[in-house]
Amino acid sequence: MRLPMHRKRAAIIGSGSIGIDLMYKAIRSPHLDLSVVVGRNKDSSGLARAKEAGIETSDEGIDYLARHINEFDIVFDATSAKGHLANNEVFKKADLLAIDMTPAKIGQLCVPSINLNQMTSASNVNLVTCGGQASIPLAYALSRAFTSLDYIEVASTIAANSAGMATRENINEYMVTTEHALAKFTGARQVKAILNINPAKPGITMQTTVFAKGEYGDLQAVRDSVNEMVERVRTYVPGYELVLEPVQTKGCLALSVTVQGSGDYLPPYAGNLDIINCAAIAVAEHRVINPQRSVA
């Protein structure tokens, strides 16, 4: 059945917490028709949730998608970096958009508030990392206001309960991919990414702090650049909030945001997962609204 031009058929592979939270966001989208959620464990609570929501499910993983790949326009991959490397071999055989939620770093890097309009020709879009989605908009805003940028350091703190096995197994990929994207988007000479997993209960809200060293003229101009960027992020991540405006401290400029989740499935403190899911929906909806592309 052909869908109206303003809607595209979508599939999610990965039935963990991030995949199921993404499911609820995709169901709510006026531009997406979520057809299936695919996992590997028939007894998983995620697949049970999908069934309750009226979504078709499969526990055959990528094998299911390989058999049905031409039935979808968009696939969200919420597995792992290693998983996506294998899954993408299937995705490449079809004319679809693969949105990579893992730090596999094989697609075009995207932070929607910065380069969403450049994704209309991409066949594989990589969303960096949760910390990257929170910090790179700020770092980019600083780079636009600085005359030279020598060093960028980003430190994200997330609740232990929002860091699942895939996150913990991909820590090295998280660091490498976040730092690679920071350098790409800011042009900073040196970059560093830090991830802190806090076991406190109740869970703490995600917080990301950016430190920058370099030359800039007017501090107010720097703050204006940052505030403008925060508002751009808030158009697709409502819980993104600047809690520390740029301030000079110990020879560098520091600023900080918190990310409150929307609570679709995950607890509100899990902003780290919410922000990357919001970014994924923004990319998918942009493709529906701007469908012209060539396979890249």
HUBELUR-V856527 format. One record per pair of residues at least 12 apart in sequence whose C-alpha atoms are under 6 Angstrom apart, sorted by sequence separation. I is the first residue (numbers start at 1). J is the second residue. D is the distance in Angstrom with one decimal. If there is no record, write none. Layout:
i->{I:I}
j->{J:J}
d->{D:D}
//
This chain:
i->{179:244:259:179:243:261:179:243:242:241:42:107:108:109:110:241:41:107:108:175:36:38:40:107:240:36:37:38:39:40:239:36:38:40:81:239:39:74:80:81:10:11:38:73:74:75:76:77:78:81:7:8:9:10:11:13:14:15:66:74:77:6:7:8:9:10:11:12:13:14:99:100:103:131:11:97:98:99:100:101:103:97:16:15:151:160:150:151:153:155:159:160:149:150:151:152:153:154:155:156:157:158:159:160:213:151:153:155:157:158:212:212:211:143:211:159:210:159:210:132:140:209:209:158:208:157:208:157:207:156:207:156:206:155:206:155:154:154:153:153:19:152:152:151:10:151:9:10:12:150:9:10:11:12:13:14:150:205:8:10:13:14:149:204:206:148:206:148:147:146:147:103:146:103:103:145:141:141:80:162:113:113:130:130:121:123:120:121:123:122:21:21:31:22}
j->{191:256:271:192:256:274:193:257:257:257:59:124:125:126:127:258:59:125:126:193:55:57:59:126:259:56:57:58:59:60:259:57:59:61:102:260:61:96:102:103:33:34:61:96:97:98:99:100:101:104:31:32:33:34:35:37:38:39:90:98:101:31:32:33:34:35:36:37:38:39:124:125:128:156:37:123:124:125:126:127:129:124:46:46:188:197:188:189:191:193:197:198:188:189:190:191:192:193:194:195:196:197:198:199:252:191:193:195:197:198:252:253:253:186:254:203:254:204:255:178:186:255:256:206:256:206:257:207:257:207:258:208:258:208:259:209:209:210:210:211:78:211:212:212:72:213:72:73:75:213:73:74:75:76:77:78:214:269:73:75:78:79:214:269:271:214:272:215:215:215:216:173:216:174:177:222:225:226:166:270:232:233:272:276:293:295:293:294:296:296:264:265:285:277}
d->{6.0:4.9:4.7:5.9:5.7:5.2:5.9:5.2:4.3:5.4:5.1:4.6:4.9:4.8:5.3:5.4:5.5:4.9:5.6:5.8:5.8:5.6:4.4:5.0:4.6:4.7:4.9:4.9:4.7:5.5:5.3:5.3:5.9:5.1:5.1:4.4:5.0:5.5:5.4:5.4:5.9:5.9:5.5:4.8:4.7:4.9:4.8:5.1:5.2:4.3:4.3:5.0:4.8:4.7:5.7:6.0:6.0:5.0:6.0:5.9:5.7:5.7:5.0:5.8:6.0:5.8:5.1:4.8:4.7:5.2:6.0:5.9:5.6:5.9:6.0:4.8:4.7:4.9:4.7:5.7:5.9:5.9:5.8:5.0:5.7:5.3:5.4:6.0:5.7:6.0:5.8:5.3:5.2:5.0:4.7:4.8:4.6:5.0:4.5:5.0:4.6:5.2:5.0:4.8:4.9:5.7:5.9:5.9:5.9:6.0:5.5:5.1:5.6:5.5:4.6:5.1:5.7:5.3:5.5:5.4:5.2:5.7:4.2:4.7:5.6:5.7:5.4:5.4:5.7:5.7:4.3:4.2:5.6:5.6:5.4:5.3:5.7:4.5:5.7:5.1:5.7:5.7:4.6:5.6:5.6:5.1:5.0:6.0:5.8:5.5:5.2:4.7:4.8:4.8:5.1:4.8:5.0:4.1:6.0:5.6:5.9:4.9:4.4:5.8:5.4:5.4:5.9:5.2:5.5:5.7:5.4:5.8:4.4:5.7:5.9:5.3:5.5:5.3:5.8:5.5:5.8:5.5:5.2:5.4:4.3:5.6:5.4:5.2:5.4:5.3:6.0:4.9:6.0:5.6}
//
